[in-house]
Amino acid sequence: MPDYLFLMESRLPLAQWQVVSQVQKAAEALGMNLYLVGGAVRDLIGGFPIEDLDFVVEGKALKLVRELGRQQAPRTQGVGGEVRVAWRNEALQAAELEFPSGDVVSVAMVRAAGDSGPLRSQAIPATILDDLRRRDFSINAIGISLNPQSRGLLLDPTNGVADLEKKQIRTLHPYSFVNDPIRMFRAVRFRTRLTFTFEAKTAAQFQNARESKVQEKIPGEVLAQEFRQIARETGPAEILKALEKEKLLTVLSPRLQGPRVDWQGMARASKAGQGLAVAGLRVRSFPLFLYLLTSKLPPRDQSQVAERLRLKQADRQTLRRLAENARRLAKELGGKAAGTPTKLYQLLSAAPPELLLLVLAEYPQAIIQTRIRNYLRKYLPLRLKLPEKELHELGVAPESPRFRKILDLYFYALLEGKVRTKTEQAKFLKKLVQTGK
Ligand code: CTP
């Protein structure tokens, strides 16, 4: 049998492993039983990249959250520091935390079957095995104990490991999709992302549920949450295509099918997103995702989609303004407003990354493409190599407004090619300090 502690330690990135240790320590101090569950365990065993960590405890999860706050590691060299509570729900005993490393972690109290509906309002006490059995698919229903007496013990009451080996998605009871129809979308998402198949009975259940149109009953907020998750995937277009093939996209609008979806535009956007990611800009804009998905629909149908998803006003406004803002940025990019490297840098660094992505995807003009590429491939990497250490050694306090200002002036001189050699650069930096900039 594999050693799951070893697997965790060797497969989790260091920051995530430290998060596991920190949560484990807090639970131990309270004498609470703690388990790592859900997607992290699936991805750990399946050999897939591990994203967010989900923990469950047998007991009050918010007590553990408070303990984590108390046990905060002191911040040293970028490690440790404050754990931010993104949201907490006292009645459900669940919370989402963000660790200083950027790792997002959910902590919840174990729940029983019948307590798993998406809009449930109160937690019923249960055991870890009850909690695993109430989950969507066997591959998501595996836990690893993080308790002192059984640390590393695998809990797999529904034989999820075997399904991971067979590369198949299997529900845990016949009415899984009917009782929680968002699972139909989740099933297609996991099947596409992991390149798995549906187990025979699961495939039949899926088809029956779809024919009964249970997907129409999914509350807007739950649907929006799922589409947000799709938007965060590495290959959202593949998942949308799979959903379209299953006739599930029409849940947003009856017209959202076939040529009414701009697959080519989405492919261009995905390529543009990769270019931005290489430069360290990760675009996770839900309005942009919806814009791309619905761009070929008439305005009335677009509003219907926003309505179906119960989209917040702020998101609706961003969505409405995206095309117009992209048009404006593209125009500026093609003209004098971006005529020098400094102007180009200032223009693009002030623009939200989702606009950059949209302009890259929708405006093929060479001047626009080249300018954005220069910004991403030359200017941004250059910005990361500014002589902060040298400036500090020259006596300017880091994080002071003067420090920032001198670095900006130095950077613009670099962009304009005014200081080329190392000696010229060192001299220029000294001059900026001495002239009291
Ligand atoms: N879950 C469930 N039914 C749902 C939603 C979630 O049973 N309708 C359970 C599954 O066990 C899932 C866990 O809650 O693994 C966490 O859900 P979520 O964070 O949405 O998905 P992950 O499985 O972690 O997948 P990923 O984050 O990789 O998309």
Boltz pocket constraint, residues with backbone or C-beta under 6 A from the ligand:
constraints:
  - pocket:
      binder: B
      contacts: [[A, 37], [A, 38], [A, 39], [A, 40], [A, 51], [A, 52], [A, 54], [A, 116], [A, 134], [A, 135], [A, 136], [A, 137], [A, 140], [A, 141], [A, 180], [A, 182], [A, 183], [A, 186], [A, 229]]
      max_distance: 6.0
